[in-house]
Amino acid sequence: MNTLAITHPPGRAGLDWLIKGWRLFVAGVIPWMGMAAISLLAVTFISLVPYVGSAAVEWLSPFLVAGFMLASRAASAKAPFSFYLFVDGFRDAPKPLAVIGAVYLVASLFSELAMRALGGEGFQLLFELAQTRPETIDPAQAELILHQALPAMLAGLLILTPALLATWFAPALVLFDGFSPLKAMYWSLWACAVNWRPMLIYGLWLSLVAVAAILIPFGLGLLVFVPVALASTYIAYTDLFVPTAESAEPAPAGDDA
């Protein structure tokens, strides 16, 4: 297991991560888009499985992230990479990645249950509203439904956000640094918390890029967005977690590096 510490990059680093992730993408467009296409197809087919499809996608998501982390490391070293790296995630750290996926799945289920319990009819109406054609929506009705469902949505967000941050860098810490899954999630959450400024800027820019990608027809935007998002996550990981010989914050309190 590697000995690491957490750095404190400035807020503008959030945008730098995204720019460097884009540079990794344009240096190998074909393999990146191929990996994105395979992962999106896999997610689509798995999600179609009755009853358990969406849960299986959430549970397996760390394995997809692991494949892109391995590809990002290879791209950074100017080494060849392709979809075969997905197999390495299953081979190199199957149990830790499965635990990370299980934790995120449980948090997601709790988040959904909380939203349904607190939102009641308003949450169900909001779900139906999202499936309605925009031109048929009554603005007054939409505003009322949103007002009823907003507290439930906020409660769900409060549950899911820590789980998302805890699993953000956890696959990379497991794969590259030999961390246990719980320690990797703790370090990921701590790094996001103490570096909230660059993480906030990174998240905002990533959200804007995601919206632009969704608007591109036939899902072509997602073939770009997915690898750029995950390559930039790898860049952020290399910036935030460094050997303790470098100038950095010590290990999180109560945890040895």
Secondary structure, DSSP 8 states (H G I E B T S, - for coil): ---EEE----TTHHHHHHHHHHHHHHTTHHHHHHHHHHHHHHHHHHHTSTTTHHHHHHHHHHHHHHHHHHHHHHHHTT----TTHHHHHHHHSHHHHHHHHHHHHHHHHHHHHHHHHHHHHHHHHHHHHHTS-GGG--HHHHHHHHHHHHHHHHHHHHHHHHHHHHHHSHHHHHHHH---HHHHHHHHHHHHHHTHHHHHHHHHHHHHHHHHHHHSGGGHHHHHHHHHHHHHHHHHHHHHEEETTSS-B-S-TT---
